[in-house]
Amino acid sequence: MAYDKFTILKSSAVPLPIENVDTDQIIPARFLKATERKGFGDNLFRDWRYNPDNSPKQDFVLNNPIYSGKILVAGKNFGSGSSREHAAWAIYDYGFRCVVSSFFADIFKGNSLNIGILPVQVSPAFLDKIFTAIEADPKAEIVVDLPAQTITIAATGEQESFDINSYKKHNLTNGFDDIDYLQAMKGEIAEFASKSMY
């Protein structure tokens, strides 16, 4: 299994109300030497999280202990810039399983879906409601229901639907990457192949 199955995620969220966050800000280019998906979380938002002497920047949200959770709530146009997969790897490795924004760059969105991160695109108005809920209560619970394709602010019950490709939805709910998907169909593939021989 490539990653954890994603069905219903109930979690507090980390707010990052910054627009146009590009992949170089998510994971700076100097940290792209590794080829495995491990360890990238240490350098997620590295230049925003740390000073040049590696001391944490106290005013950055990931260094604020009042915020935690498996959901990152970001401003509009998240994941723009270069197509590096490492940006999604860093987010996953840090512990996030869902990113919410009012708009995602297409390549980042695809990279996220391929490794088990659910990018939930909501309306600008609903994104503002989520930020407001977190501001009112840093532990505010957000419920992301992939089978139903809904995201809900638990405290108010406000809810919005989101779109997802049916193939990617199937893979996320089963914890599959593309190779896992094919392996799961080995029996059907073999049966088809045997019939095609005659």
C-alpha positions in Angstrom: 0.0 0.0 0.0 1.4 3.3 -1.0 -0.1 5.4 1.8 -2.9 5.5 4.4 -6.4 5.1 3.2 -8.4 8.4 3.1 -12.1 8.2 3.9 -13.2 10.7 6.6 -10.7 13.1 8.2 -11.7 14.9 11.4 -8.9 17.3 12.5 -8.0 20.7 13.7 -6.2 22.8 11.0 -3.2 24.9 10.5 -4.0 28.3 8.9 -1.7 29.8 6.2 -3.7 32.7 4.8 -1.1 33.6 2.2 -1.9 33.7 -1.5 0.3 32.5 -4.4 2.4 30.1 -2.3 4.8 28.5 -4.8 6.6 25.2 -4.7 9.9 26.9 -3.9 8.4 28.4 -0.8 7.0 25.0 0.1 10.3 23.3 -0.3 13.3 25.4 -1.3 15.3 24.0 -4.3 18.5 23.4 -2.2 16.6 20.5 -0.4 15.7 18.5 -3.5 18.8 16.2 -3.6 17.1 13.2 -2.0 15.2 10.8 -4.2 13.1 9.1 -1.5 10.0 10.7 0.0 11.4 10.7 3.5 12.7 13.7 5.5 11.3 16.4 3.4 8.9 17.5 6.2 11.8 18.8 8.1 12.3 21.5 5.5 8.7 22.3 4.7 8.5 26.1 4.4 12.1 26.1 5.5 12.8 29.8 4.8 9.6 30.9 6.5 10.1 28.6 9.5 13.8 29.2 10.3 16.3 32.0 10.5 19.7 31.7 8.8 21.1 30.4 12.1 18.4 27.6 12.1 16.5 29.1 15.0 12.7 29.0 14.6 10.9 32.1 13.5 8.4 32.6 16.3 5.9 34.4 14.2 5.5 31.6 11.6 2.4 29.4 12.1 4.1 26.0 12.1 6.2 27.2 15.0 3.1 28.3 17.0 2.1 25.4 19.3 -1.6 26.5 19.5 -2.0 25.3 15.9 -1.9 21.6 14.9 -3.7 19.0 12.9 -3.6 17.1 9.6 -5.2 19.8 7.5 -3.4 22.8 6.1 -5.7 25.7 5.1 -4.0 27.9 2.6 -4.7 31.1 0.6 -5.7 31.2 -3.1 -3.3 29.8 -5.7 -1.5 27.3 -3.6 1.3 25.2 -5.2 2.1 27.4 -8.2 5.5 27.6 -9.8 7.7 24.7 -10.8 6.3 21.2 -11.0 8.5 19.6 -8.3 6.9 16.5 -6.6 9.0 17.3 -3.5 6.5 20.0 -2.5 3.8 17.4 -2.1 6.2 15.0 -0.4 7.2 17.7 2.1 3.6 18.3 3.0 2.8 14.6 3.4 6.0 13.9 5.3 5.2 16.8 7.8 2.0 15.1 8.6 -0.7 16.9 6.6 -3.2 14.7 4.8 -5.4 17.5 3.3 -4.8 20.9 1.9 -7.7 23.3 1.6 -7.6 26.4 -0.7 -9.8 28.3 -3.1 -7.5 27.5 -6.0 -4.6 25.0 -6.6 -2.0 24.9 -9.4 -2.9 21.9 -11.5 0.5 20.1 -11.3 0.7 20.5 -7.6 -2.9 19.1 -7.3 -2.0 16.1 -9.4 1.2 15.4 -7.4 -0.7 15.6 -4.1 -3.4 13.2 -5.3 -0.7 10.7 -6.4 0.8 10.4 -2.9 -2.2 10.5 -0.6 -2.8 14.2 0.0 -6.4 15.4 -0.7 -6.5 18.9 -2.1 -9.9 20.3 -1.4 -10.8 23.3 -3.5 -13.6 25.5 -1.9 -15.2 28.8 -2.8 -13.4 32.0 -1.6 -16.4 32.6 0.8 -16.1 29.2 2.4 -12.4 29.5 2.7 -12.9 32.8 4.6 -15.4 31.0 6.9 -12.8 28.3 7.7 -10.1 30.9 8.5 -12.7 32.7 10.8 -13.5 29.5 12.6 -9.8 28.8 13.2 -9.2 32.3 14.4 -12.1 32.0 16.9 -10.9 28.6 18.1 -7.4 27.2 17.0 -8.7 23.7 17.8 -11.8 24.1 15.6 -12.5 20.7 14.0 -12.8 20.4 10.2 -14.5 17.3 8.8 -13.4 16.2 5.3 -15.6 13.4 4.0 -14.1 12.0 0.8 -16.8 9.5 0.0 -19.5 12.2 0.3 -17.1 14.9 -1.2 -18.0 17.4 1.5 -16.0 19.6 3.9 -17.7 20.8 7.1 -16.9 23.2 9.9 -17.9 21.1 12.9 -18.8 24.0 15.2 -21.2 25.7 12.9 -22.3 22.8 10.6 -21.5 24.9 7.5 -20.6 22.7 4.7 -19.5 22.8 1.1 -19.1 20.1 -1.6 -15.9 19.6 -3.6 -15.0 17.9 -6.8 -12.5 15.1 -7.4 -11.6 12.8 -10.3 -13.3 9.5 -9.7 -10.1 7.5 -10.4 -8.2 9.5 -7.9 -11.0 9.2 -5.4 -10.9 5.4 -5.8 -7.2 5.4 -5.2 -7.3 7.6 -2.2 -10.0 5.7 -0.4 -8.0 2.5 -1.0 -4.6 3.9 -0.3 -3.4 3.1 -3.8 -0.9 4.8 -6.1 -1.1 4.0 -9.8 1.0 0.9 -9.5 -1.1 -0.4 -6.6 -4.2 0.2 -8.7 -2.8 -2.0 -11.5 -1.7 -4.7 -9.0 -5.2 -4.8 -7.5 -6.5 -5.6 -11.0 -4.1 -8.4 -11.8 -6.9 -11.0 -11.8 -9.0 -9.0 -14.2 -6.0 -8.3 -16.4 -5.0 -12.0 -16.5 -8.6 -13.0 -17.3 -8.8 -10.4 -20.1 -5.4 -11.6 -21.5 -6.5 -15.2 -21.5 -9.6 -14.4 -23.5 -7.7 -12.2 -25.9 -5.4 -15.1 -26.8 -8.2 -16.9 -28.7 
